[in-house]
Amino acid sequence: MPEIRWEEPFCGEGNNCFRLGTDASGNAYIAVAGQEETYLTDTREALQSSSAE
């Protein structure tokens, strides 16, 4: 398992809280807060480009 540096949780309306993280290889991660062992991953560049659309 990679060494992931998680940011503080981001919480929207209601109880939807997510955490973003990165590792030393340049990958980005997103997980439901409290369930960081189950996450989605991609490169930081891919996640940045999808949020700019």
mmJSON file of the N, C-alpha and C atoms, coordinates in Angstrom:
{"data_MODEL":{"atom_site":{
"group_PDB":["ATOM","ATOM","ATOM","ATOM","ATOM","ATOM","ATOM","ATOM","ATOM","ATOM","ATOM","ATOM","ATOM","ATOM","ATOM","ATOM","ATOM","ATOM","ATOM","ATOM","ATOM","ATOM","ATOM","ATOM","ATOM","ATOM","ATOM","ATOM","ATOM","ATOM","ATOM","ATOM","ATOM","ATOM","ATOM","ATOM","ATOM","ATOM","ATOM","ATOM","ATOM","ATOM","ATOM","ATOM","ATOM","ATOM","ATOM","ATOM","ATOM","ATOM","ATOM","ATOM","ATOM","ATOM","ATOM","ATOM","ATOM","ATOM","ATOM","ATOM","ATOM","ATOM","ATOM","ATOM","ATOM","ATOM","ATOM","ATOM","ATOM","ATOM","ATOM","ATOM","ATOM","ATOM","ATOM","ATOM","ATOM","ATOM","ATOM","ATOM","ATOM","ATOM","ATOM","ATOM","ATOM","ATOM","ATOM","ATOM","ATOM","ATOM","ATOM","ATOM","ATOM","ATOM","ATOM","ATOM","ATOM","ATOM","ATOM","ATOM","ATOM","ATOM","ATOM","ATOM","ATOM","ATOM","ATOM","ATOM","ATOM","ATOM","ATOM","ATOM","ATOM","ATOM","ATOM","ATOM","ATOM","ATOM","ATOM","ATOM","ATOM","ATOM","ATOM","ATOM","ATOM","ATOM","ATOM","ATOM","ATOM","ATOM","ATOM","ATOM","ATOM","ATOM","ATOM","ATOM","ATOM","ATOM","ATOM","ATOM","ATOM","ATOM","ATOM","ATOM","ATOM","ATOM","ATOM","ATOM","ATOM","ATOM","ATOM","ATOM","ATOM","ATOM","ATOM","ATOM","ATOM","ATOM","ATOM"],
"id":[1,2,3,4,5,6,7,8,9,10,11,12,13,14,15,16,17,18,19,20,21,22,23,24,25,26,27,28,29,30,31,32,33,34,35,36,37,38,39,40,41,42,43,44,45,46,47,48,49,50,51,52,53,54,55,56,57,58,59,60,61,62,63,64,65,66,67,68,69,70,71,72,73,74,75,76,77,78,79,80,81,82,83,84,85,86,87,88,89,90,91,92,93,94,95,96,97,98,99,100,101,102,103,104,105,106,107,108,109,110,111,112,113,114,115,116,117,118,119,120,121,122,123,124,125,126,127,128,129,130,131,132,133,134,135,136,137,138,139,140,141,142,143,144,145,146,147,148,149,150,151,152,153,154,155,156,157,158,159],
"type_symbol":["N","C","C","N","C","C","N","C","C","N","C","C","N","C","C","N","C","C","N","C","C","N","C","C","N","C","C","N","C","C","N","C","C","N","C","C","N","C","C","N","C","C","N","C","C","N","C","C","N","C","C","N","C","C","N","C","C","N","C","C","N","C","C","N","C","C","N","C","C","N","C","C","N","C","C","N","C","C","N","C","C","N","C","C","N","C","C","N","C","C","N","C","C","N","C","C","N","C","C","N","C","C","N","C","C","N","C","C","N","C","C","N","C","C","N","C","C","N","C","C","N","C","C","N","C","C","N","C","C","N","C","C","N","C","C","N","C","C","N","C","C","N","C","C","N","C","C","N","C","C","N","C","C","N","C","C","N","C","C"],
"label_atom_id":["N","CA","C","N","CA","C","N","CA","C","N","CA","C","N","CA","C","N","CA","C","N","CA","C","N","CA","C","N","CA","C","N","CA","C","N","CA","C","N","CA","C","N","CA","C","N","CA","C","N","CA","C","N","CA","C","N","CA","C","N","CA","C","N","CA","C","N","CA","C","N","CA","C","N","CA","C","N","CA","C","N","CA","C","N","CA","C","N","CA","C","N","CA","C","N","CA","C","N","CA","C","N","CA","C","N","CA","C","N","CA","C","N","CA","C","N","CA","C","N","CA","C","N","CA","C","N","CA","C","N","CA","C","N","CA","C","N","CA","C","N","CA","C","N","CA","C","N","CA","C","N","CA","C","N","CA","C","N","CA","C","N","CA","C","N","CA","C","N","CA","C","N","CA","C","N","CA","C","N","CA","C","N","CA","C"],
"label_alt_id":[null,null,null,null,null,null,null,null,null,null,null,null,null,null,null,null,null,null,null,null,null,null,null,null,null,null,null,null,null,null,null,null,null,null,null,null,null,null,null,null,null,null,null,null,null,null,null,null,null,null,null,null,null,null,null,null,null,null,null,null,null,null,null,null,null,null,null,null,null,null,null,null,null,null,null,null,null,null,null,null,null,null,null,null,null,null,null,null,null,null,null,null,null,null,null,null,null,null,null,null,null,null,null,null,null,null,null,null,null,null,null,null,null,null,null,null,null,null,null,null,null,null,null,null,null,null,null,null,null,null,null,null,null,null,null,null,null,null,null,null,null,null,null,null,null,null,null,null,null,null,null,null,null,null,null,null,null,null,null],
"label_comp_id":["MET","MET","MET","PRO","PRO","PRO","GLU","GLU","GLU","ILE","ILE","ILE","ARG","ARG","ARG","TRP","TRP","TRP","GLU","GLU","GLU","GLU","GLU","GLU","PRO","PRO","PRO","PHE","PHE","PHE","CYS","CYS","CYS","GLY","GLY","GLY","GLU","GLU","GLU","GLY","GLY","GLY","ASN","ASN","ASN","ASN","ASN","ASN","CYS","CYS","CYS","PHE","PHE","PHE","ARG","ARG","ARG","LEU","LEU","LEU","GLY","GLY","GLY","THR","THR","THR","ASP","ASP","ASP","ALA","ALA","ALA","SER","SER","SER","GLY","GLY","GLY","ASN","ASN","ASN","ALA","ALA","ALA","TYR","TYR","TYR","ILE","ILE","ILE","ALA","ALA","ALA","VAL","VAL","VAL","ALA","ALA","ALA","GLY","GLY","GLY","GLN","GLN","GLN","GLU","GLU","GLU","GLU","GLU","GLU","THR","THR","THR","TYR","TYR","TYR","LEU","LEU","LEU","THR","THR","THR","ASP","ASP","ASP","THR","THR","THR","ARG","ARG","ARG","GLU","GLU","GLU","ALA","ALA","ALA","LEU","LEU","LEU","GLN","GLN","GLN","SER","SER","SER","SER","SER","SER","SER","SER","SER","ALA","ALA","ALA","GLU","GLU","GLU"],
"label_asym_id":["A","A","A","A","A","A","A","A","A","A","A","A","A","A","A","A","A","A","A","A","A","A","A","A","A","A","A","A","A","A","A","A","A","A","A","A","A","A","A","A","A","A","A","A","A","A","A","A","A","A","A","A","A","A","A","A","A","A","A","A","A","A","A","A","A","A","A","A","A","A","A","A","A","A","A","A","A","A","A","A","A","A","A","A","A","A","A","A","A","A","A","A","A","A","A","A","A","A","A","A","A","A","A","A","A","A","A","A","A","A","A","A","A","A","A","A","A","A","A","A","A","A","A","A","A","A","A","A","A","A","A","A","A","A","A","A","A","A","A","A","A","A","A","A","A","A","A","A","A","A","A","A","A","A","A","A","A","A","A"],
"label_entity_id":["1","1","1","1","1","1","1","1","1","1","1","1","1","1","1","1","1","1","1","1","1","1","1","1","1","1","1","1","1","1","1","1","1","1","1","1","1","1","1","1","1","1","1","1","1","1","1","1","1","1","1","1","1","1","1","1","1","1","1","1","1","1","1","1","1","1","1","1","1","1","1","1","1","1","1","1","1","1","1","1","1","1","1","1","1","1","1","1","1","1","1","1","1","1","1","1","1","1","1","1","1","1","1","1","1","1","1","1","1","1","1","1","1","1","1","1","1","1","1","1","1","1","1","1","1","1","1","1","1","1","1","1","1","1","1","1","1","1","1","1","1","1","1","1","1","1","1","1","1","1","1","1","1","1","1","1","1","1","1"],
"label_seq_id":[1,1,1,2,2,2,3,3,3,4,4,4,5,5,5,6,6,6,7,7,7,8,8,8,9,9,9,10,10,10,11,11,11,12,12,12,13,13,13,14,14,14,15,15,15,16,16,16,17,17,17,18,18,18,19,19,19,20,20,20,21,21,21,22,22,22,23,23,23,24,24,24,25,25,25,26,26,26,27,27,27,28,28,28,29,29,29,30,30,30,31,31,31,32,32,32,33,33,33,34,34,34,35,35,35,36,36,36,37,37,37,38,38,38,39,39,39,40,40,40,41,41,41,42,42,42,43,43,43,44,44,44,45,45,45,46,46,46,47,47,47,48,48,48,49,49,49,50,50,50,51,51,51,52,52,52,53,53,53],
"pdbx_PDB_ins_code":[null,null,null,null,null,null,null,null,null,null,null,null,null,null,null,null,null,null,null,null,null,null,null,null,null,null,null,null,null,null,null,null,null,null,null,null,null,null,null,null,null,null,null,null,null,null,null,null,null,null,null,null,null,null,null,null,null,null,null,null,null,null,null,null,null,null,null,null,null,null,null,null,null,null,null,null,null,null,null,null,null,null,null,null,null,null,null,null,null,null,null,null,null,null,null,null,null,null,null,null,null,null,null,null,null,null,null,null,null,null,null,null,null,null,null,null,null,null,null,null,null,null,null,null,null,null,null,null,null,null,null,null,null,null,null,null,null,null,null,null,null,null,null,null,null,null,null,null,null,null,null,null,null,null,null,null,null,null,null],
"Cartn_x":[0.846,0.0,0.895,0.604,1.438,1.291,2.295,2.247,1.472,0.23,-0.651,-0.693,-0.498,-0.64,-2.036,-2.933,-4.323,-4.478,-5.287,-5.641,-6.792,-7.118,-8.268,-9.532,-10.546,-11.774,-12.481,-13.086,-13.934,-15.359,-16.197,-17.582,-18.548,-19.434,-20.465,-21.723,-22.846,-24.13,-24.404,-24.984,-25.295,-24.046,-23.948,-22.839,-21.852,-21.785,-20.887,-19.507,-18.567,-17.208,-16.216,-15.327,-14.322,-12.94,-11.931,-10.539,-9.772,-8.889,-7.986,-6.598,-5.815,-4.462,-3.54,-2.238,-1.22,-0.131,0.645,1.797,3.051,4.188,5.478,5.653,4.828,4.93,4.085,3.394,2.575,1.158,0.701,-0.682,-1.579,-2.836,-3.817,-4.872,-5.457,-6.413,-7.616,-8.773,-9.973,-10.677,-11.176,-11.856,-12.922,-13.902,-14.883,-14.164,-14.334,-13.67,-14.04,-13.02,-13.204,-13.067,-12.966,-12.827,-11.655,-10.543,-9.402,-8.742,-9.044,-8.469,-9.138,-10.292,-10.996,-11.018,-10.171,-10.017,-9.948,-10.141,-9.919,-8.612,-7.884,-6.608,-6.443,-5.681,-5.3,-4.124,-3.584,-2.508,-3.097,-2.297,-2.762,-3.19,-2.434,-2.749,-4.128,-4.453,-5.758,-6.882,-6.708,-7.766,-7.906,-6.808,-6.873,-7.579,-7.29,-7.894,-9.383,-9.819,-11.253,-12.031,-11.406,-12.107,-12.15,-11.326,-11.295,-12.362,-13.01,-14.018,-15.335],
"Cartn_y":[-1.175,0.0,1.244,2.236,3.435,4.284,5.086,6.035,7.26,7.4,8.481,9.561,10.802,11.954,12.532,12.307,12.748,14.179,14.966,16.315,16.225,17.343,17.388,17.079,16.475,16.15,17.386,17.243,18.259,17.761,18.536,18.119,19.06,18.477,19.238,19.279,19.486,19.505,18.129,18.091,16.817,16.161,14.861,14.104,13.6,14.216,13.767,14.379,13.6,14.079,13.233,13.912,13.253,13.734,12.922,13.306,13.15,14.09,14.021,13.725,12.997,12.659,12.557,12.542,12.375,11.46,10.882,10.09,10.633,10.071,10.55,10.306,9.432,9.127,10.042,10.997,11.927,11.477,10.461,9.999,10.759,10.924,11.589,10.56,10.753,9.812,10.572,9.918,10.458,9.311,9.592,8.558,9.208,8.429,8.882,8.966,10.068,10.25,9.106,8.522,7.401,6.057,6.073,4.831,4.956,5.511,5.788,4.535,3.364,2.134,1.733,2.335,2.106,3.429,3.556,4.851,4.68,5.79,5.863,6.592,6.252,6.901,7.211,8.261,8.653,9.605,10.071,11.057,12.405,13.244,14.589,15.352,15.178,15.878,15.482,14.198,13.721,14.294,14.306,14.854,16.352,17.065,18.506,18.817,18.059,18.336,18.05,17.038,16.727,17.778,18.415,19.434,20.768,20.963,22.222,22.266,21.144,21.11,21.669],
"Cartn_z":[0.0,0.0,0.0,-0.85,-0.901,0.359,0.622,1.739,1.263,1.709,1.269,2.344,1.922,2.816,2.604,3.573,3.465,3.965,3.261,3.7,4.693,5.303,6.208,5.411,6.048,5.322,4.789,3.625,3.034,3.161,3.83,4.057,3.346,2.546,1.86,2.712,2.046,2.734,3.346,4.492,5.139,5.702,5.556,6.137,5.095,3.936,2.879,3.076,3.597,3.845,3.051,2.355,1.536,1.931,1.64,1.883,0.579,0.307,-0.83,-0.309,-1.084,-0.666,-1.867,-1.589,-2.619,-2.086,-3.018,-2.606,-3.283,-2.955,-3.46,-4.952,-5.562,-6.988,-7.861,-7.245,-8.011,-8.266,-7.551,-7.684,-6.723,-7.116,-6.27,-5.853,-4.679,-4.106,-3.574,-3.606,-2.978,-2.273,-1.065,-0.268,0.596,0.97,1.949,3.286,3.993,5.288,6.218,6.847,7.744,7.052,5.714,4.956,3.98,4.444,3.587,3.016,3.579,3.039,1.722,1.401,0.133,-0.618,-1.629,-2.308,-3.818,-4.526,-5.964,-6.176,-7.241,-7.496,-8.974,-9.264,-10.608,-10.467,-11.575,-11.475,-11.08,-10.465,-10.119,-11.365,-12.458,-13.704,-14.235,-14.168,-14.647,-13.8,-12.494,-11.626,-11.811,-12.017,-12.249,-13.559,-14.613,-15.914,-15.896,-15.174,-15.133,-14.333,-13.364,-12.582,-13.304,-14.343,-15.079,-16.163,-16.46,-17.53,-17.068],
"occupancy":[1.0,1.0,1.0,1.0,1.0,1.0,1.0,1.0,1.0,1.0,1.0,1.0,1.0,1.0,1.0,1.0,1.0,1.0,1.0,1.0,1.0,1.0,1.0,1.0,1.0,1.0,1.0,1.0,1.0,1.0,1.0,1.0,1.0,1.0,1.0,1.0,1.0,1.0,1.0,1.0,1.0,1.0,1.0,1.0,1.0,1.0,1.0,1.0,1.0,1.0,1.0,1.0,1.0,1.0,1.0,1.0,1.0,1.0,1.0,1.0,1.0,1.0,1.0,1.0,1.0,1.0,1.0,1.0,1.0,1.0,1.0,1.0,1.0,1.0,1.0,1.0,1.0,1.0,1.0,1.0,1.0,1.0,1.0,1.0,1.0,1.0,1.0,1.0,1.0,1.0,1.0,1.0,1.0,1.0,1.0,1.0,1.0,1.0,1.0,1.0,1.0,1.0,1.0,1.0,1.0,1.0,1.0,1.0,1.0,1.0,1.0,1.0,1.0,1.0,1.0,1.0,1.0,1.0,1.0,1.0,1.0,1.0,1.0,1.0,1.0,1.0,1.0,1.0,1.0,1.0,1.0,1.0,1.0,1.0,1.0,1.0,1.0,1.0,1.0,1.0,1.0,1.0,1.0,1.0,1.0,1.0,1.0,1.0,1.0,1.0,1.0,1.0,1.0,1.0,1.0,1.0,1.0,1.0,1.0],
"B_iso_or_equiv":[0.0,0.0,0.0,0.0,0.0,0.0,0.0,0.0,0.0,0.0,0.0,0.0,0.0,0.0,0.0,0.0,0.0,0.0,0.0,0.0,0.0,0.0,0.0,0.0,0.0,0.0,0.0,0.0,0.0,0.0,0.0,0.0,0.0,0.0,0.0,0.0,0.0,0.0,0.0,0.0,0.0,0.0,0.0,0.0,0.0,0.0,0.0,0.0,0.0,0.0,0.0,0.0,0.0,0.0,0.0,0.0,0.0,0.0,0.0,0.0,0.0,0.0,0.0,0.0,0.0,0.0,0.0,0.0,0.0,0.0,0.0,0.0,0.0,0.0,0.0,0.0,0.0,0.0,0.0,0.0,0.0,0.0,0.0,0.0,0.0,0.0,0.0,0.0,0.0,0.0,0.0,0.0,0.0,0.0,0.0,0.0,0.0,0.0,0.0,0.0,0.0,0.0,0.0,0.0,0.0,0.0,0.0,0.0,0.0,0.0,0.0,0.0,0.0,0.0,0.0,0.0,0.0,0.0,0.0,0.0,0.0,0.0,0.0,0.0,0.0,0.0,0.0,0.0,0.0,0.0,0.0,0.0,0.0,0.0,0.0,0.0,0.0,0.0,0.0,0.0,0.0,0.0,0.0,0.0,0.0,0.0,0.0,0.0,0.0,0.0,0.0,0.0,0.0,0.0,0.0,0.0,0.0,0.0,0.0],
"pdbx_formal_charge":[null,null,null,null,null,null,null,null,null,null,null,null,null,null,null,null,null,null,null,null,null,null,null,null,null,null,null,null,null,null,null,null,null,null,null,null,null,null,null,null,null,null,null,null,null,null,null,null,null,null,null,null,null,null,null,null,null,null,null,null,null,null,null,null,null,null,null,null,null,null,null,null,null,null,null,null,null,null,null,null,null,null,null,null,null,null,null,null,null,null,null,null,null,null,null,null,null,null,null,null,null,null,null,null,null,null,null,null,null,null,null,null,null,null,null,null,null,null,null,null,null,null,null,null,null,null,null,null,null,null,null,null,null,null,null,null,null,null,null,null,null,null,null,null,null,null,null,null,null,null,null,null,null,null,null,null,null,null,null],
"auth_seq_id":[1,1,1,2,2,2,3,3,3,4,4,4,5,5,5,6,6,6,7,7,7,8,8,8,9,9,9,10,10,10,11,11,11,12,12,12,13,13,13,14,14,14,15,15,15,16,16,16,17,17,17,18,18,18,19,19,19,20,20,20,21,21,21,22,22,22,23,23,23,24,24,24,25,25,25,26,26,26,27,27,27,28,28,28,29,29,29,30,30,30,31,31,31,32,32,32,33,33,33,34,34,34,35,35,35,36,36,36,37,37,37,38,38,38,39,39,39,40,40,40,41,41,41,42,42,42,43,43,43,44,44,44,45,45,45,46,46,46,47,47,47,48,48,48,49,49,49,50,50,50,51,51,51,52,52,52,53,53,53],
"auth_comp_id":["MET","MET","MET","PRO","PRO","PRO","GLU","GLU","GLU","ILE","ILE","ILE","ARG","ARG","ARG","TRP","TRP","TRP","GLU","GLU","GLU","GLU","GLU","GLU","PRO","PRO","PRO","PHE","PHE","PHE","CYS","CYS","CYS","GLY","GLY","GLY","GLU","GLU","GLU","GLY","GLY","GLY","ASN","ASN","ASN","ASN","ASN","ASN","CYS","CYS","CYS","PHE","PHE","PHE","ARG","ARG","ARG","LEU","LEU","LEU","GLY","GLY","GLY","THR","THR","THR","ASP","ASP","ASP","ALA","ALA","ALA","SER","SER","SER","GLY","GLY","GLY","ASN","ASN","ASN","ALA","ALA","ALA","TYR","TYR","TYR","ILE","ILE","ILE","ALA","ALA","ALA","VAL","VAL","VAL","ALA","ALA","ALA","GLY","GLY","GLY","GLN","GLN","GLN","GLU","GLU","GLU","GLU","GLU","GLU","THR","THR","THR","TYR","TYR","TYR","LEU","LEU","LEU","THR","THR","THR","ASP","ASP","ASP","THR","THR","THR","ARG","ARG","ARG","GLU","GLU","GLU","ALA","ALA","ALA","LEU","LEU","LEU","GLN","GLN","GLN","SER","SER","SER","SER","SER","SER","SER","SER","SER","ALA","ALA","ALA","GLU","GLU","GLU"],
"auth_asym_id":["A","A","A","A","A","A","A","A","A","A","A","A","A","A","A","A","A","A","A","A","A","A","A","A","A","A","A","A","A","A","A","A","A","A","A","A","A","A","A","A","A","A","A","A","A","A","A","A","A","A","A","A","A","A","A","A","A","A","A","A","A","A","A","A","A","A","A","A","A","A","A","A","A","A","A","A","A","A","A","A","A","A","A","A","A","A","A","A","A","A","A","A","A","A","A","A","A","A","A","A","A","A","A","A","A","A","A","A","A","A","A","A","A","A","A","A","A","A","A","A","A","A","A","A","A","A","A","A","A","A","A","A","A","A","A","A","A","A","A","A","A","A","A","A","A","A","A","A","A","A","A","A","A","A","A","A","A","A","A"],
"auth_atom_id":["N","CA","C","N","CA","C","N","CA","C","N","CA","C","N","CA","C","N","CA","C","N","CA","C","N","CA","C","N","CA","C","N","CA","C","N","CA","C","N","CA","C","N","CA","C","N","CA","C","N","CA","C","N","CA","C","N","CA","C","N","CA","C","N","CA","C","N","CA","C","N","CA","C","N","CA","C","N","CA","C","N","CA","C","N","CA","C","N","CA","C","N","CA","C","N","CA","C","N","CA","C","N","CA","C","N","CA","C","N","CA","C","N","CA","C","N","CA","C","N","CA","C","N","CA","C","N","CA","C","N","CA","C","N","CA","C","N","CA","C","N","CA","C","N","CA","C","N","CA","C","N","CA","C","N","CA","C","N","CA","C","N","CA","C","N","CA","C","N","CA","C","N","CA","C","N","CA","C","N","CA","C","N","CA","C"],
"pdbx_PDB_model_num":[1,1,1,1,1,1,1,1,1,1,1,1,1,1,1,1,1,1,1,1,1,1,1,1,1,1,1,1,1,1,1,1,1,1,1,1,1,1,1,1,1,1,1,1,1,1,1,1,1,1,1,1,1,1,1,1,1,1,1,1,1,1,1,1,1,1,1,1,1,1,1,1,1,1,1,1,1,1,1,1,1,1,1,1,1,1,1,1,1,1,1,1,1,1,1,1,1,1,1,1,1,1,1,1,1,1,1,1,1,1,1,1,1,1,1,1,1,1,1,1,1,1,1,1,1,1,1,1,1,1,1,1,1,1,1,1,1,1,1,1,1,1,1,1,1,1,1,1,1,1,1,1,1,1,1,1,1,1,1]
}}}
